[in-house]
Amino acid sequence: MKNYTITVNGNVYDVTVEEGTGSAAAAAPAAAPKAAPAAAPKAAPKAAPKASSSGAGSVKVTASVPGKVFKVDAAAGQSVKTGDTIVTLEAMKMEIPVVAPQDGTIASIEVAAGDAVENGQVLATMN
């Protein structure tokens, strides 16, 4: 066993690491390539709606935080007023409403419930 002192963001941690045979280190890189192909197919379907909506609406409604789409509250063609909830995101175990920035009509919804979204990602467009 080896003892290390590690500092992360100003916090000091004393860590004890048990030495192994090295077979665990060889198994870790094998697991990483398996995760990458699984993520690639998920990204491809999300790219298709974004490309199709480039001219759908002049106002883009974007995610303010990274998280998961909890619920889609509006539908394409629906009239909304300023402050109406369009999509509800879940981040850090909180539900965060994404609201219409102005009065208008929803031109497209770019996400579905359960989708992972990044900060700044377009969730919907409006006219």
matplotlib code that plots the C-alpha trace (Angstrom):
import matplotlib.pyplot as plt

x = [0.0, 1.2, 0.1, -0.4, -1.3, -3.4, -4.6, -7.8, -9.2, -7.3, -8.6, -5.9, -6.7, -4.7, -5.2, -4.1, -3.8, -3.5, -1.0, -2.4, -1.0, -1.6, -4.4, -7.0, -5.1, -5.3, -9.0, -9.8, -8.7, -10.7, -13.9, -13.4, -13.7, -17.0, -18.5, -17.5, -19.5, -22.6, -22.4, -21.9, -25.3, -27.1, -25.4, -26.3, -30.1, -29.8, -27.9, -30.7, -33.4, -31.0, -30.2, -33.8, -34.8, -32.2, -34.9, -37.8, -37.9, -36.2, -36.0, -33.9, -34.8, -31.7, -30.8, -29.5, -27.9, -26.7, -29.1, -31.8, -35.1, -37.7, -40.8, -41.7, -44.5, -45.3, -45.8, -44.9, -47.6, -48.7, -49.0, -47.1, -46.8, -43.6, -42.8, -44.8, -42.9, -41.7, -39.4, -38.7, -35.1, -33.8, -30.4, -28.9, -32.3, -34.1, -36.7, -35.8, -38.4, -37.2, -39.6, -40.6, -38.5, -41.3, -44.9, -45.0, -45.6, -43.5, -41.9, -40.1, -39.2, -35.6, -35.6, -37.6, -38.2, -35.1, -32.6, -29.4, -28.7, -25.7, -25.6, -26.6, -28.1, -31.2, -34.3, -36.9, -37.4, -40.2, -41.6]
y = [0.0, 3.5, 6.7, 9.9, 13.5, 15.1, 18.7, 19.3, 22.9, 23.8, 20.8, 18.4, 14.6, 11.7, 8.7, 5.2, 3.1, -0.7, -2.0, -4.6, -7.0, -4.5, -6.5, -3.9, -1.2, -3.2, -3.7, 0.0, 1.1, -1.8, -0.4, 3.1, 2.1, 0.3, 3.5, 5.7, 3.8, 3.8, 7.6, 8.1, 6.8, 9.0, 12.1, 11.3, 11.5, 14.8, 16.4, 15.6, 17.8, 20.7, 20.7, 20.5, 23.4, 26.0, 28.0, 26.8, 29.8, 33.1, 33.0, 30.3, 29.1, 27.6, 25.6, 27.7, 24.7, 21.3, 18.6, 16.2, 17.1, 16.3, 17.3, 19.1, 21.5, 23.1, 21.7, 23.0, 25.4, 26.4, 30.1, 31.1, 34.3, 35.7, 33.6, 30.5, 27.2, 25.5, 22.8, 21.7, 20.6, 18.5, 19.5, 18.7, 17.1, 20.4, 21.1, 24.2, 25.7, 27.1, 29.9, 31.8, 35.0, 36.8, 36.3, 34.1, 30.7, 27.6, 26.8, 23.6, 21.5, 20.2, 17.8, 15.0, 14.0, 12.1, 13.8, 15.1, 18.7, 21.0, 24.6, 26.8, 24.0, 25.0, 23.4, 25.0, 27.8, 30.3, 33.0]
z = [0.0, -0.8, 0.9, -1.1, -0.2, -2.9, -3.1, -5.2, -5.4, -2.2, -0.2, 1.0, 1.0, 2.4, 0.1, 0.5, -2.6, -2.7, -5.2, -7.6, -10.2, -13.0, -14.6, -13.4, -15.3, -18.5, -18.0, -17.6, -21.2, -22.6, -20.9, -22.4, -26.0, -25.3, -23.9, -26.8, -29.5, -27.3, -27.1, -30.8, -31.9, -29.4, -30.8, -34.4, -33.9, -32.0, -34.9, -37.4, -35.7, -35.3, -39.0, -40.0, -37.8, -39.0, -40.7, -38.5, -36.2, -35.9, -32.1, -30.5, -27.0, -25.4, -22.3, -19.4, -17.7, -18.7, -17.6, -18.8, -20.5, -17.8, -19.8, -23.0, -22.1, -25.5, -29.0, -32.4, -33.6, -30.1, -29.3, -26.2, -24.2, -22.5, -19.5, -20.6, -19.9, -23.1, -21.7, -18.2, -17.5, -14.6, -13.3, -9.9, -8.8, -9.5, -12.1, -14.1, -16.5, -19.8, -20.7, -23.8, -24.1, -26.0, -27.3, -30.4, -31.9, -31.3, -34.7, -33.6, -30.6, -30.9, -27.9, -26.3, -22.7, -21.4, -23.8, -22.2, -23.1, -22.8, -21.7, -24.7, -26.7, -28.7, -27.2, -29.4, -31.9, -32.2, -34.5]

ax = plt.figure().add_subplot(projection="3d")
ax.plot(x, y, z, "-o")
ax.set_aspect("equal")
plt.show()
